[in-house]
Amino acid sequence: MRIVMSQNIYPKTYENVRALFIYFFPKAKNSEVDEVALFYYDNRELALNEIEFFAEQTAASEGFFRNE
């Protein structure tokens, strides 16, 4: 299976990484979003579009992980 990533049209800043997690996890506490966003922002190996892909896939599967 080949995954096609979108182009990075926004710079990888802490604010943009945080905005991704707020968008995909609107019910999460701000402190949790801040912690996760900082972790992924500091991880220089991942581009913003890769972080977006992981967040999107995790959010889509969240019910599975919570037994919903």
BELRALIN-V906781 format. One record per residue. NEAR is the number of other ideal C-beta (glycine too) atoms within 8 Angstrom. Layout:
BEGIN
NEAR
NEAR
END
This chain:
BEGIN
2
3
5
4
8
7
5
9
4
7
6
10
8
8
6
11
14
12
8
13
13
10
8
10
11
6
3
9
5
6
6
8
13
9
8
9
13
9
8
10
11
6
7
4
3
9
8
13
10
9
13
10
10
9
13
9
8
9
9
6
8
10
6
7
6
6
4
5
END
